[in-house]
Amino acid sequence: MKLPWQTSVSKPSNESSGSIFIDDMDAAKKVEDLLIKKRSIDKQIDTIQSACNHKNKVMRMIHIGSMHEVRWVCEDCSKVLGWPTATESDRFLGKKS
C-alpha cells in the first residue's frame, strides 16, 4: 500500500563531514559520555554536601517529580534537609492561620 505522505526517522547532522545523517553509534557514545560526566558531577556534589555542616538552613520551594514542595534546604550547599512544620510552611507561603 502506498501512502500519500512519507515519514523518516533520520535526523539531519550538525557535522561538517558532508553526511546528512547522524550515526546512531555517535549519538549513543555522546549520551554515554554525558552520563559518565553526570555521575562524576553527582559524586562531587555528594562529597561537598556530606562535608557541609548545614549551619544556614532556609525554606524553599523545590521541584519534586511533577510537583513543588516547601522544604528546609541548606543555603550553602543546596542539600534538602527536611520538611517544615505546618505552621512554618503556612508562614512561608503567607497563609493566615
C-alpha positions in Angstrom: 0.0 0.0 0.0 1.4 3.4 -1.0 0.8 6.2 1.5 0.3 9.8 0.3 3.0 11.0 2.7 6.5 10.0 3.6 8.0 9.6 7.1 11.6 9.5 8.1 13.3 8.8 11.4 16.6 10.1 10.2 17.9 13.3 11.7 20.0 15.9 9.9 23.6 16.0 11.1 25.3 19.1 12.5 28.6 17.6 11.4 30.5 19.3 8.6 31.6 15.9 7.2 29.1 16.1 4.4 26.9 13.4 5.8 23.2 14.4 6.3 22.5 11.7 8.9 23.6 11.3 12.5 25.3 7.9 13.1 23.4 6.2 15.9 26.6 5.0 17.3 27.9 8.6 17.6 24.7 9.6 19.4 25.0 6.6 21.8 28.6 7.4 22.5 27.8 11.1 23.2 25.0 10.1 25.6 27.3 7.6 27.4 30.0 10.3 27.8 27.4 12.7 29.2 26.1 10.1 31.6 29.7 9.4 32.8 30.2 13.2 33.4 26.8 13.4 35.2 27.8 10.6 37.6 31.1 12.3 38.3 29.4 15.7 39.0 26.8 13.9 41.2 29.6 12.4 43.2 31.3 15.7 43.6 28.1 17.3 44.8 27.5 14.5 47.3 31.1 14.9 48.7 30.6 18.7 49.1 27.2 18.2 50.8 28.5 15.5 53.1 31.3 17.8 54.3 28.9 20.7 54.9 27.8 21.5 58.4 24.4 22.9 57.2 24.5 26.0 59.5 22.4 28.2 57.2 19.1 26.5 56.5 16.3 28.2 54.7 12.9 27.3 53.5 12.5 27.0 49.7 10.1 25.7 47.1 11.8 22.7 45.4 10.8 20.7 42.4 10.0 17.1 43.3 8.7 15.0 40.4 5.9 17.0 38.8 5.2 19.0 42.0 6.7 21.7 44.1 7.1 21.4 47.9 8.3 23.6 50.7 11.4 22.1 52.3 14.3 23.1 54.5 17.4 23.5 52.3 21.0 24.3 53.3 21.8 27.7 51.9 25.5 26.9 51.5 25.4 23.5 49.7 21.7 23.3 48.5 21.1 19.9 50.2 17.5 19.2 51.0 17.4 18.8 54.8 13.8 18.1 55.7 10.2 19.2 55.9 9.0 22.3 57.8 6.1 22.1 60.3 2.7 23.0 59.1 2.9 26.3 60.9 6.4 27.1 59.4 5.1 26.1 55.9 2.0 28.3 56.2 4.1 31.2 57.4 6.4 30.7 54.4 3.5 30.6 52.0 1.9 33.6 53.6 -1.2 31.8 54.7 -3.2 33.2 57.6 -3.9 30.8 60.4 
